[in-house]
Amino acid sequence: MTIEALYKTLPLNAIVAEIGVDRGHNASRIYESRSPKELYLIDPWTLCEWSNERWNTKRSKEETFNYFADKENVTILQNYSVDASKMFENHYFDWVFLDGSYEYEDVKADLAHWLPKIKKGGYICGNILSLNDLNKWPGSHGAIIEFIIKYVEKKPEIVDQLQDRIDRRISKTRHNSKFTKWHYYYTPPEIIELVKKHIEHYPSRRVRGGGWTLKIGDWVDDLNYEEIIEESKNKVG
């Protein structure tokens, strides 16, 4: 499957945000394939010093601005994800596409802060999930699976059980592992199947990548968004 297959499942003429734009290649595919009513493109670009050291964020920003310069229904926001989320009312978006940082803390924060901004019946989705343990970004893998277990499946004790299993494994070794969190290790197949109950997964040939969509259904009715945001501030490790 390709990322285009994922797009075809998402509403046309919708209010959409993409978090993590880089050079705008993915944003252009969203614009051309789904004809959004409003499209918000959010990326820190040159605000992020570590990103400037790894690639030319000035060029990435310029390419995005140049491509969308004449498109009146596109708004480009140079800002960090969490800060940008606070600019919108709750239940504003039809879908939000996450493709920013792949670090656990960042993905966890993105999920927590953007979830309230999506309408019930809408979608939160992205291109940073692989359910193959041998070929994954552990940070995003862990944050997305943890989110689904805790807030969609409503079984937070499963995450604790996974972590206890890893803690026992580490305690039996003669040296301390720098990877102390469950999502750096093998994820049991029953957990993968549990997650697949709630998402559509689109495996990708791209290294460590995979698309996913999660529909905002009745599972949000009893959630406390502020508590989820506060919990997302807890650091890993």
N, C-alpha and C positions, 0 to 999 in steps of 0.2 A: 504494500500500500504506500501511497504518497501523502504528503501534506495536503495536496489538492483534494484528495478523497475526504479528508477531515473538513475542509472548507465547505464542501457540498452538503454537509449535514447541518450547517449553521444558517440562520435566517438571512434572507436578502433584505435590502433596504432597512437595515437595522442601525441602532446606535451602538458603536463599537469602540473599544480602546485596545491598542496594542502596547504592552509594556516591554520595553527593550526593542529598539528599532534598528540600531546600528546604521547600516547603509541604506535601509529602506526597501530591501529586496522583498522581504516577507510582507511588508506593508503594501507594496505595489500589487502583490498577488491577492491580498485581501480586497483591495480597492477594485481591482479589475474583475475578480470572480464573484464578489458578493454585493457590489454596488451599494455600499453603506449610505444610509441617510446622513449620518454624522460619523466621522472617523477621527479619533484622538490618538496621536502618536506621541508616546512619552518615553524619554530617554535622557540621562544626564549628559551624555556625550563628554564634552571637554570639562565638565564640572568634576568628573571622576579622575583623580590623579593616577591611580593604578591602571586604569583603562588607557590613559594617554601613553603610558610606558609600554603597553603591549601592542597597541595598534593605533593607527592614525584616526583618532576620533574627530579631529577637525574636518578631515576629508569626508568621513562618514556623515557628519552633520550636514555638510554642504551638499552632498549627493541627495540626501533626503529632502532638504529644503528646496533644492532645484527641481526635483521631480514633482513635488506637490505644490509648487509655487502658484499655479493657476487654478487650483482645485478649491473652490470656496467652501466645500463641506468638510474639508480636512483642517484640523487644528493641531499644530505641532507645539508641544510643551517640552522645553528643555528643563527637566526637573527630575528629582529622584522619585521612585515609585510611590513610596509611602506618603511623601509630601504632596505629590500630585493627587493621590486618592482623596485627600481632604478638601479638594477643590470642588467635589461633586456631591450632590445630594444622594442619599440612599435610594436604591432601586432606579437608578438613572439609565443604566446600560442594558442592552439586550444580550450582549456577550463581551467578555474581556479575554484577550489572548495574552498569556504570560510567556515571555521569551527573553527575560532579562538575566539576572544573575542565576547561577546554578548552585550557589552555596546554600546550605541547609537553612541558616538563619534568614537569609534574604527571601528564599522561596516561601518559607513559613510566614514571614511578614507580608509578602505579596498576597498570599491566600487569605490571610486574616483581614487585611485592609480593603481588598477589592471585593470580597464576597458580599458585604452589605450594599455595595454599589450596583449590584446586578438584580434585575427584576426576577421575581419568581416565574419559573418557566423559561428563563434564559439559561445561559451557559457560561461556565468558567472553563477555560481550555488552555492548551499550550503545546509546546514542541520540545519539552525537556524531561520526558519520562521514558525510561526503558524498563520493561519488566523482566529483562534478561539480566541476571546477576553478574554474568561474565562480561557484560558490555553496557555499563550504566554510569551515570553521574550519581554517586552515592548521596550527595547533598539533596538534590532535587527529588531523587527517588525516595529518600527518607521522609522529606517534608510532605510530599503529596500523599504517600501511603499513610503516614501518620494522621494527616488531616482527614482522610476518608474513614479511617478506622475510628477516630475520636468523634467526628462531628456528623458523618453520614451514617455509618454503621452503628454509632453510639456505643462502642465497646472500648473505652480507653484502657481497660485492664489488659488488653491484648498487647499494646505497646509496652506496658510494664513487664509482661511476661517475656517478650522478645528481648528486652534489655537485661532482665535477670539471667536469661540463658547465656548471653554474651558475657556478663559479669562473672558468671561461674566458670566459663571457658577461660577467660583471661586469668582468673585467680589460680587456675591449675597449671599455668605456664610458669617458667622460671624467669621470665622477663616481662616487663610492662609493654603492652601494645599501645602505639600512638593512636590506633583506631579503637576507641572505646565505646562507640555507639553501634546499635544493632544494625543500622542500615549500611554499614560498611562490610557486612558479612552476608552470607547466604540467607536469602529470604525464603522461608518455607513455602512450598507450593500452595498450601491451603490459604495462606495470606494473600498470595497473588490471585487466587480464585475469588476470594472475598472482595478484593479491590475491583476485579473485573465485573462483579455484580452491579457496580455503580457507575462505571465509566465505559466509554467506548475508547479502545486503544488502537492506535494506528502505527504499528512497528515501522521503523524507517531504516533504510540502508545507511543513513548517515551515522557516523561513529557516535555511539552513546545517545543517540537521539530517538525520539518517538513521540508522535502526537497523541493527544488525549482530550476528551471532552467530558465534562460532568454537568448534568442538567440540574438546575436549581429547583428541587422539588419540595415535597411536603416536609422533608427532613430539616428544612430551615425554620420551621414554625416555632420550635421550642428553643432555638439557639439564642444565646445572649452575645451579640456581636462585640460588645465592649469587653466581655470576659475573654473572648477568643483573641482579641487584639492584645489584651494584657498578657495572656499566656504566651503569645508569640514573641514577647520580649525576653522570655527565658532563654538564656544562651545554652548552646550544646557544648558538651565536653567539660 
